[in-house]
């Protein structure tokens, strides 16, 4: 199967817009196809709306953004892309017809994935050319922030197609979860549907409002679910003997008639209750306002979970490790090319960090607050050290570089959402010390915003004292010093 450089979207609704935003952000070109020409404007608006949250998800160096194009010609899209993600309405016959049509134009080594939330891939494959490349890749809204994607193969799906899809989705920062065998609704929607049925019963019987039921999740199990699923949580509930004790103690409750297996009839009265309840919860806020609120807390939660390397935070951390390594590799290649051409001494400062001024970084004057300059220069130092080989493995081995001094000079203003970049040099290196110099620039006009000179000491984290660095690391830092003068 192909390496994915260009993603084709078959349908551009809410899910298609989410796929576009995520792929473009991580450097993948997108060719979006929809039979309605008006969807181009909607799609570009959806991508723009997602950009603020995506820009705050990670400060790791990103590849150049992908390019978005739109067409109403599905056949033309299929002929020019490396991977197709289908997002058309959830109607089996419609999907079968369109997928079969597109498969006659897409080369046989192009994976075709369906975003279906419940249809079976074996049914979708029925009339396709090269049906072995069809699979379900079911994401969750908002696709550009939630990393989960369920991968489901049908009877004819090849292992190569599933492997290729998993590689691509991992590349754009997702957590591909392979479903062992196809079942209606896959995994997550079956779990969500069980909860949804209980909600409808409780509202229908006037036991609770939609707001009260959401509170019962938000203030309790929802907080736990962000990092641990139901099964691990119940394992903890069993104490030292774990799940075995939990099931023996609480298992009999499963025979009590607490829950209902079938959903209630969806009468107009029940629909009115659900609508009134959710409108009350929205409290006059528009869908876009609620989307921004949702995106803000999803970014914050994933950044918190990243510190503990669990759940979606582990996916984010793994993505950042790859992005940092890719940035370091590109910088090493540039320095190596300069050295091979005899110009290593004039290669200039390294540009390893691109960022922007987040709204929460702004002080009462509307400018970037003092402490955030240290954060940005610290991120630039991390990028340079990774470039030199001081990474997680190096720290796990018991060594690190600790800040001894920082000197900042402020030159110009940086306002909210201003895009910035940092150039870095090694001024001095000996067996125990590294002195760095950073310049922070505005991207729009290259104006110098601030500079920082920093001294770092090489420390044994086990002994808690300054120690000489190994010769190989010192040599790499010296080479960077020579190349960044």
C-alpha positions as CSV (number, residue, x, y, z in Angstrom):
1,X,0.0,0.0,0.0
2,X,1.1,3.6,-0.7
3,X,2.8,6.1,1.6
4,X,0.1,8.7,2.2
5,X,1.0,12.2,1.0
6,X,-2.4,13.1,-0.3
7,X,-5.7,12.2,1.4
8,X,-9.0,12.0,-0.6
9,X,-12.2,12.8,1.2
10,X,-15.4,11.3,-0.2
11,X,-18.0,13.6,1.5
12,X,-17.4,16.7,3.5
13,X,-19.8,17.0,6.4
14,X,-18.9,17.4,10.0
15,X,-16.7,14.2,10.0
16,X,-15.1,15.0,6.7
17,X,-14.3,18.5,7.9
18,X,-12.6,17.0,11.0
19,X,-10.6,14.7,8.8
20,X,-9.5,17.6,6.6
21,X,-8.4,19.7,9.6
22,X,-6.4,17.0,11.2
23,X,-4.6,15.8,8.0
24,X,-3.8,19.3,6.8
25,X,-2.4,20.2,10.2
26,X,0.1,17.4,10.1
27,X,1.3,18.1,6.6
28,X,-1.0,15.9,4.4
29,X,-2.5,17.4,1.3
30,X,-6.3,17.0,1.1
31,X,-8.5,16.6,-2.0
32,X,-12.1,16.9,-0.9
33,X,-14.9,15.7,-3.1
34,X,-18.6,16.5,-2.6
35,X,-21.5,16.6,-5.1
36,X,-22.6,19.9,-3.5
37,X,-20.4,22.8,-4.7
38,X,-21.5,24.9,-1.7
39,X,-19.7,22.5,0.7
40,X,-16.4,24.0,-0.3
41,X,-17.1,27.2,1.7
42,X,-18.4,25.1,4.6
43,X,-15.4,22.9,4.6
44,X,-12.9,25.7,4.6
45,X,-14.8,27.3,7.4
46,X,-14.7,24.1,9.4
47,X,-10.9,23.8,8.9
48,X,-10.4,27.4,10.0
49,X,-12.5,26.9,13.1
50,X,-10.4,23.9,14.1
51,X,-7.1,25.7,13.7
52,X,-7.0,27.5,17.0
53,X,-7.4,24.3,19.0
54,X,-5.0,22.3,16.9
55,X,-2.4,25.0,17.2
56,X,-2.5,24.7,21.0
57,X,-2.5,20.9,21.1
58,X,1.3,20.6,20.9
59,X,4.3,22.8,20.5
60,X,6.4,20.1,18.8
61,X,7.7,21.2,15.4
62,X,5.2,20.5,12.7
63,X,5.7,19.9,9.0
64,X,4.4,22.6,6.6
65,X,0.7,22.6,6.5
66,X,-1.0,20.5,3.8
67,X,-2.9,22.1,0.8
68,X,-6.6,21.8,0.5
69,X,-8.4,21.5,-2.8
70,X,-12.1,20.8,-3.6
71,X,-13.8,19.1,-6.4
72,X,-17.3,17.9,-7.3
73,X,-15.7,15.1,-9.4
74,X,-15.3,12.0,-7.3
75,X,-13.6,10.1,-10.0
76,X,-10.9,12.8,-10.4
77,X,-10.3,12.8,-6.7
78,X,-9.9,9.0,-6.6
79,X,-7.3,9.0,-9.4
80,X,-4.9,11.4,-7.7
81,X,-4.8,10.5,-4.0
82,X,-3.0,7.9,-1.9
83,X,-5.8,7.1,0.7
84,X,-9.6,7.7,0.5
85,X,-11.7,8.4,3.6
86,X,-15.5,8.1,2.9
87,X,-17.9,10.2,4.9
88,X,-21.2,10.1,3.0
89,X,-24.6,9.6,4.8
90,X,-25.1,6.4,6.8
91,X,-27.2,4.6,4.2
92,X,-26.0,1.1,3.2
93,X,-27.2,1.1,-0.4
94,X,-25.8,4.6,-1.0
95,X,-22.5,3.7,0.4
96,X,-22.3,0.5,-1.6
97,X,-23.1,2.3,-4.8
98,X,-20.6,5.1,-4.3
99,X,-17.8,3.0,-3.0
100,X,-18.1,0.6,-5.9
101,X,-18.1,3.5,-8.3
102,X,-15.0,5.1,-6.7
103,X,-13.2,1.8,-6.5
104,X,-13.2,1.6,-10.3
105,X,-11.1,4.8,-10.5
106,X,-8.8,4.5,-7.5
107,X,-5.7,2.5,-8.1
108,X,-5.8,-0.9,-6.4
109,X,-3.0,0.0,-3.9
110,X,-5.1,2.9,-2.5
111,X,-6.8,2.1,0.8
112,X,-10.4,3.0,1.0
113,X,-11.7,3.6,4.5
114,X,-15.3,4.3,5.6
115,X,-16.1,6.5,8.6
116,X,-19.3,4.5,9.2
117,X,-20.4,4.4,12.8
118,X,-22.2,1.0,12.5
119,X,-22.3,-0.6,9.1
120,X,-20.3,-3.8,8.4
121,X,-17.3,-3.6,6.1
122,X,-18.2,-6.9,4.5
123,X,-21.4,-5.4,3.3
124,X,-19.6,-2.3,2.0
125,X,-17.1,-4.3,0.0
126,X,-19.8,-6.2,-1.9
127,X,-19.5,-4.6,-5.4
128,X,-16.1,-3.0,-5.2
129,X,-13.0,-3.4,-7.4
130,X,-10.1,-4.7,-5.2
131,X,-12.4,-5.1,-2.1
132,X,-9.4,-6.3,0.0
133,X,-8.4,-2.6,0.4
134,X,-11.7,-1.6,2.0
135,X,-11.9,-1.2,5.8
136,X,-13.9,0.8,8.4
137,X,-12.0,3.6,10.0
138,X,-14.5,5.0,12.5
139,X,-13.4,8.3,14.2
140,X,-15.0,10.4,16.9
141,X,-16.1,14.0,16.8
142,X,-14.2,16.3,16.8
143,X,-11.9,14.2,14.6
144,X,-9.2,16.8,14.7
145,X,-8.8,16.5,18.5
146,X,-10.0,13.0,19.6
147,X,-7.4,10.4,18.7
148,X,-9.5,7.3,18.7
149,X,-10.1,5.6,15.3
150,X,-11.7,2.1,15.2
151,X,-10.2,-0.1,12.4
152,X,-12.5,-2.9,11.3
153,X,-11.8,-5.3,8.5
154,X,-14.4,-7.2,6.5
155,X,-14.2,-10.8,5.2
156,X,-12.1,-9.7,2.2
157,X,-10.0,-7.0,3.9
158,X,-6.2,-7.7,3.6
159,X,-3.8,-7.5,6.6
160,X,-1.7,-5.1,4.4
161,X,-4.6,-2.6,4.1
162,X,-5.2,-2.7,7.9
163,X,-1.5,-2.2,8.6
164,X,-1.2,0.7,6.1
165,X,-4.2,2.4,7.6
166,X,-2.8,2.0,11.2
167,X,0.5,3.6,10.0
168,X,-1.3,6.5,8.4
169,X,-3.5,7.3,11.3
170,X,-0.6,7.0,13.8
171,X,1.3,9.5,11.6
172,X,-1.5,12.1,11.9
173,X,-1.6,11.6,15.7
174,X,-4.4,9.1,16.2
175,X,-4.8,5.9,18.3
176,X,-5.8,3.2,15.9
177,X,-7.8,0.5,17.7
178,X,-8.2,-2.7,15.8
179,X,-11.6,-4.4,16.3
180,X,-11.0,-8.2,16.4
181,X,-14.0,-9.0,14.2
182,X,-16.8,-7.0,12.6
183,X,-20.0,-6.4,14.6
184,X,-22.7,-3.9,14.1
185,X,-21.8,-0.6,15.8
186,X,-18.2,-1.7,16.3
187,X,-17.1,-1.2,19.9
188,X,-17.5,2.3,21.1
189,X,-20.8,3.1,19.7
190,X,-22.3,-0.1,21.2
191,X,-21.1,1.2,24.6
192,X,-22.4,4.7,24.0
193,X,-25.7,3.3,22.7
194,X,-26.3,1.4,26.0
195,X,-25.8,4.6,27.9
196,X,-28.0,6.5,25.5
197,X,-30.9,4.0,25.9
198,X,-30.8,4.5,29.6
199,X,-30.8,8.3,29.2
200,X,-33.9,8.1,27.0
201,X,-35.7,5.9,29.6
202,X,-34.9,8.2,32.5
203,X,-36.0,11.3,30.6
204,X,-39.1,9.6,29.3
205,X,-40.1,8.5,32.8
206,X,-39.4,12.0,34.3
207,X,-36.7,10.6,36.6
208,X,-34.2,13.2,35.5
209,X,-33.6,16.0,33.0
210,X,-30.9,15.9,30.3
211,X,-28.8,18.3,32.4
212,X,-29.0,16.2,35.5
213,X,-28.0,13.1,33.6
214,X,-25.0,14.9,32.0
215,X,-24.0,16.1,35.5
216,X,-24.1,12.5,36.7
217,X,-21.3,11.8,34.2
218,X,-19.4,15.1,34.1
219,X,-18.8,15.3,37.9
220,X,-18.2,11.6,38.4
221,X,-17.3,8.8,36.0
222,X,-16.5,11.1,33.1
223,X,-13.5,12.4,35.0
224,X,-12.2,8.9,35.6
225,X,-12.9,7.8,32.0
226,X,-10.5,10.4,30.6
227,X,-7.5,8.3,31.8
228,X,-8.9,4.9,32.7
229,X,-11.7,2.9,31.2
230,X,-14.6,1.2,33.1
231,X,-12.8,-2.1,33.4
232,X,-9.6,-0.7,35.0
233,X,-11.7,1.5,37.2
234,X,-13.7,-1.5,38.4
235,X,-10.4,-3.4,38.9
236,X,-9.4,-0.6,41.4
237,X,-12.8,-0.9,43.1
238,X,-12.0,-4.5,44.0
239,X,-9.1,-3.4,46.3
240,X,-6.0,-5.6,46.5
241,X,-7.6,-8.6,44.8
242,X,-8.9,-6.4,42.0
243,X,-11.5,-7.4,39.5
244,X,-12.2,-10.9,41.0
245,X,-13.3,-9.4,44.3
246,X,-15.2,-6.6,42.6
247,X,-17.2,-9.2,40.5
248,X,-17.9,-11.4,43.5
249,X,-19.1,-8.5,45.6
250,X,-21.1,-6.5,43.0
251,X,-21.8,-9.2,40.4
252,X,-25.2,-10.1,41.9
253,X,-26.4,-6.6,41.1
254,X,-26.3,-7.4,37.4
255,X,-29.4,-9.5,37.9
256,X,-31.3,-6.7,39.5
257,X,-33.7,-4.8,37.1
258,X,-31.8,-1.5,37.2
259,X,-31.4,-1.0,33.5
260,X,-33.5,-1.6,30.3
261,X,-32.3,-3.4,27.2
262,X,-34.7,-1.9,24.7
263,X,-35.0,1.8,24.0
264,X,-38.3,3.5,24.7
265,X,-40.5,4.5,21.8
266,X,-39.3,7.8,20.4
267,X,-42.6,9.7,20.8
268,X,-43.0,13.4,20.0
269,X,-43.4,14.0,23.8
270,X,-40.0,12.4,24.5
271,X,-38.4,14.3,21.6
272,X,-39.8,17.6,23.1
273,X,-38.3,16.7,26.5
274,X,-34.9,16.0,25.0
275,X,-34.9,19.2,22.9
276,X,-36.1,21.4,25.8
277,X,-33.5,19.8,28.1
278,X,-30.5,20.3,25.8
279,X,-31.6,23.9,24.9
280,X,-31.7,24.7,28.5
281,X,-28.2,23.3,28.9
282,X,-26.9,25.3,26.0
283,X,-28.2,28.5,27.7
284,X,-28.4,30.5,24.5
285,X,-24.9,29.6,23.4
286,X,-24.5,28.9,19.7
287,X,-23.2,25.6,18.3
288,X,-19.9,27.3,17.3
289,X,-19.5,28.7,20.9
290,X,-20.1,25.3,22.4
291,X,-17.6,23.7,19.9
292,X,-14.9,26.2,21.0
293,X,-15.6,25.4,24.6
294,X,-15.4,21.7,23.9
295,X,-12.2,22.1,22.0
296,X,-10.6,24.2,24.7
297,X,-11.2,21.6,27.4
298,X,-10.2,18.7,25.2
299,X,-6.9,20.3,24.5
300,X,-6.3,21.0,28.2
301,X,-7.3,17.4,29.2
302,X,-5.0,15.9,26.7
303,X,-2.1,18.1,27.8
304,X,-2.7,17.0,31.4
305,X,-2.9,13.3,30.5
306,X,0.3,13.8,28.5
307,X,2.2,14.5,31.7
308,X,1.1,11.1,33.1
309,X,1.5,9.3,29.7
310,X,-1.9,7.7,29.8
311,X,-4.9,7.6,27.5
312,X,-5.1,10.3,24.9
313,X,-2.1,11.9,26.6
314,X,0.1,8.9,25.7
315,X,-1.0,9.2,22.0
316,X,-0.1,12.9,22.1
317,X,3.3,12.2,23.7
318,X,4.1,9.6,21.1
319,X,3.2,12.1,18.3
320,X,5.4,14.7,19.8
321,X,8.3,12.4,20.1
322,X,8.0,11.6,16.4
323,X,7.6,15.3,15.5
324,X,10.6,16.3,17.6
325,X,12.8,13.6,16.1
326,X,11.6,14.6,12.6
327,X,12.6,18.2,13.3
328,X,16.0,17.2,14.6
329,X,16.6,14.9,11.7
330,X,15.8,17.6,9.2
331,X,18.1,20.0,11.0
332,X,20.9,17.4,11.2
333,X,20.5,16.9,7.4
334,X,20.8,20.6,6.8
335,X,23.9,20.9,8.9
336,X,25.4,17.8,7.3
337,X,24.8,19.2,3.8
338,X,26.5,22.4,4.8
339,X,29.5,20.5,6.2
340,X,29.8,18.4,3.0
341,X,29.8,21.6,1.0
342,X,32.5,23.1,3.1
343,X,30.2,25.7,4.5
344,X,29.5,24.3,8.0
345,X,30.9,27.3,9.6
346,X,28.4,29.5,7.8
347,X,25.3,27.4,8.1
348,X,23.9,29.9,10.6
349,X,21.5,29.5,13.6
350,X,19.2,26.5,13.8
351,X,15.5,27.2,13.4
352,X,14.0,24.3,15.4
353,X,10.9,25.9,17.0
354,X,7.7,27.4,15.5
355,X,5.0,28.5,17.9
356,X,2.4,31.2,18.4
357,X,1.1,33.4,21.3
358,X,-1.8,31.6,22.9
359,X,-4.6,33.7,24.3
360,X,-3.8,32.6,27.9
361,X,-0.3,34.0,27.5
362,X,-1.5,37.6,27.3
363,X,-1.1,40.1,30.2
364,X,-3.2,43.1,31.0
365,X,-1.5,45.2,28.3
366,X,-2.5,42.7,25.6
367,X,1.1,41.4,25.2
368,X,2.8,38.1,25.8
369,X,3.5,37.9,29.5
370,X,7.1,37.6,30.9
371,X,7.0,34.0,32.1
372,X,5.9,32.8,28.7
373,X,9.2,34.0,27.1
374,X,11.0,31.7,29.4
375,X,8.7,28.9,28.4
376,X,9.3,29.5,24.6
377,X,13.0,29.7,25.1
378,X,12.9,26.5,27.2
379,X,11.0,24.8,24.4
380,X,13.7,26.0,21.9
381,X,16.4,24.6,24.2
382,X,14.6,21.2,24.4
383,X,14.4,21.2,20.6
384,X,18.1,21.9,20.3
385,X,19.0,19.3,22.9
386,X,16.9,16.7,21.1
387,X,18.7,17.6,17.9
388,X,22.0,16.9,19.7
389,X,20.7,13.6,21.1
390,X,19.6,14.5,24.6
391,X,16.3,12.8,24.5
392,X,14.1,10.6,26.8
393,X,16.5,7.7,26.5
394,X,19.4,9.9,27.6
395,X,17.4,11.2,30.6
396,X,16.4,7.6,31.5
397,X,20.1,6.7,31.6
398,X,20.5,9.2,34.5
399,X,21.8,12.4,32.8
400,X,20.3,15.7,32.0
401,X,21.3,19.4,31.4
402,X,20.0,21.8,34.1
403,X,19.5,25.5,33.8
404,X,22.1,27.6,35.7
405,X,21.5,31.1,34.3
406,X,19.1,32.8,32.0
407,X,19.4,36.4,30.6
408,X,16.5,37.8,28.6
409,X,16.3,41.0,26.5
410,X,13.0,42.2,25.2
411,X,13.0,44.1,21.9
412,X,9.4,44.2,20.5
413,X,5.8,43.2,21.3
414,X,4.1,39.9,20.6
415,X,0.3,39.9,20.7
416,X,-2.4,37.2,20.9
417,X,-2.2,34.6,18.1
418,X,1.0,36.1,16.7
419,X,3.1,33.4,15.0
420,X,6.7,33.2,16.2
421,X,9.9,31.2,15.5
422,X,13.1,30.8,17.4
423,X,16.7,30.5,16.0
424,X,19.3,28.9,18.3
425,X,23.1,28.8,18.5
426,X,25.6,27.1,20.7
427,X,28.0,29.7,22.0
428,X,30.2,27.6,24.2
429,X,30.6,24.0,25.2
430,X,33.1,22.2,27.6
431,X,33.0,19.0,29.5
432,X,30.4,20.2,32.0
433,X,28.7,23.3,30.5
434,X,26.8,24.4,27.5
435,X,26.0,28.1,26.7
436,X,23.2,28.8,24.3
437,X,21.8,31.9,22.6
438,X,18.3,32.2,21.2
439,X,16.5,34.8,19.1
440,X,12.7,35.0,19.1
441,X,11.2,36.5,15.9
442,X,7.7,37.4,14.6
443,X,6.9,35.2,11.6
444,X,5.1,37.8,9.7
445,X,7.9,40.3,9.4
446,X,11.0,38.6,11.0
447,X,11.2,41.3,13.6
448,X,13.3,40.4,16.7
449,X,11.0,40.1,19.7
450,X,13.4,38.9,22.4
451,X,16.7,37.2,22.9
452,X,18.0,34.9,25.6
453,X,21.4,33.6,26.7
454,X,21.3,30.5,28.8
455,X,23.9,28.4,30.7
456,X,23.3,24.7,31.3
457,X,25.2,22.3,33.5
458,X,25.5,18.6,32.8
459,X,24.1,16.7,35.8
460,X,24.0,13.1,37.0
461,X,20.3,12.8,38.1
462,X,21.2,9.8,40.3
463,X,24.1,11.4,42.1
464,X,22.5,14.9,42.1
465,X,25.7,16.7,41.0
466,X,27.5,18.2,38.0
467,X,29.5,15.6,36.1
468,X,31.3,15.6,32.7
469,X,29.2,14.7,29.7
470,X,30.3,11.8,27.5
471,X,32.7,12.5,24.7
472,X,30.2,11.7,21.9
473,X,27.6,14.3,23.2
474,X,30.3,16.9,23.7
475,X,31.5,16.3,20.1
476,X,27.9,16.7,18.7
477,X,27.5,20.0,20.6
478,X,30.8,21.2,19.4
479,X,29.8,20.4,15.8
480,X,26.6,22.4,16.3
481,X,28.7,25.3,17.8
482,X,30.8,25.3,14.7
483,X,27.8,25.1,12.4
484,X,25.7,27.9,14.1
485,X,28.3,30.7,14.4
